[in-house]
Amino acid sequence: QVQLVESGGGLVQPGESVRLSCAASGRGFSGDDVGWYRQAPGKQRELVATISSGGSTVYADAVKGRFTISRDNVKNMAYLQMNSLQPEDTAVYYCNARDSTVILGVRIPLDYWGQGTQVTVSS
């Protein structure tokens, strides 16, 4: 198993930047796909960005051009650089690592989650 711990959240003003960090322990996660998700009050958790084990990235339309996901497999870290933050970006941000296992010939995804870090964008 892998344990994930997010950090870097806080209260920022609109237009400012924040970098979130996700530290993995328990095992290396270089073979995992890693993602950042967020959940605002009263809303479902949604995908923000993912980065595959090979470095390919996917972003939600709402954050394209403003957020950048990256990873450092040597340090077992993942990051989310968030620029030009807006009030609608306010949410708890979660780090996710996705591994998989094979049971009876069927590949089953295994998801690991951190505890989340709050980002509040307000003037």
N, C-alpha and C positions, 0 to 999 in steps of 0.2 A: 504494500500500500504506500501511497504518497500522502503526506500531510502538507497542506497549503496554508500560508499565513499572509494576508494582505496588509499593506500599510500605505501611508501617504495621503489618506483622505483628510478632510477638514472643511472649514468655512472659507470660501473665496468669493470675490466680487465678480460680477459679469465681465467677461473679457480677459480674465486672468487665466493662468495655466497651473496645472497640477500634474505631478507624475505619481502614479500608483505603482507599487512594487508587490510582487508575489514571490514569496520564498518557499521553495519546495524542499522537503526533507523526507527521510525514510527510504528513499531510493532516488536514483536519477530519473529525470523525466524527459530526457532528450528524445525518446521515442514516442512521446505523447503529443497529441494536439493540445494546445493550450488556448483558452479563451477567457475573455472578460465579459461578464454579464452584469446587468444592473436591474434593480427593482425599485421603483418609486412607490410611495404610499398609495395603496388602493389599486395598484396595477400589477400585472404579471411580470415575472422576470423575463427580460429580453436580452437577446444577443447584442453585444456592442462590437466585438471584434474577435477574430480567431487567428491563430498562427499555427500552421502545421509543423510537424517534425522536420519537414524539408524547408520551412521558411515561407511558405505561401501564406498570404494574408487575405482575410475577408473582413469587410466592415459593413456595419449597418448604414443605411443611407443617411440617417440622421447625424452621423458623426464623420462621414467621409470628408477628407480634407482638413479636419480639425484634430482627430485623434490618430495616434500611431501606436501600434502594438509591436513589441519586440521581445526577444528572449536571449538569454545567455546560458547556454547549456553547461558550460564549464562551472558557472556559479550556481546553477540550478535556480535561476531567477527568470521571471517574466515581468514585463513593464507595460504600462499604458500611459503614454504621454497625451495629456488632454489640453488642448489650446482653445482659446476663444470660447471659454465656458459660458453657458447660458443657464438661466434659471431652470429650464426644462431638462438640464443634465443632472439636476438634483436627484440623488438616489443612493441606495446602498450598492456598492460595486463588489462583485464576487469574481474570484479567480477560479477557473475550472481547468482540470487536466483530464483528458480522455484517453484511456488505455482500452484494451480489449482482451477478451479471452475467447477460446473456442470450446464450446460444449456440444458434444454430439455432432461435430462438423459444422455447427452454426457459430458465426462470430458474434459475440455479445459485447457491446460497449460497456466500459466501466468508467463511471464519472466520479471524480473527486472534487470536492468543493472546499473553499476556505470559508471563514466565518463572516467575511464581508467587511468593507470599510465605508463609512459614510462620507459622501461628498455633497456639500450644500453650497449652492451658488445663489448668493443673495446680496443685494446692496443694503 
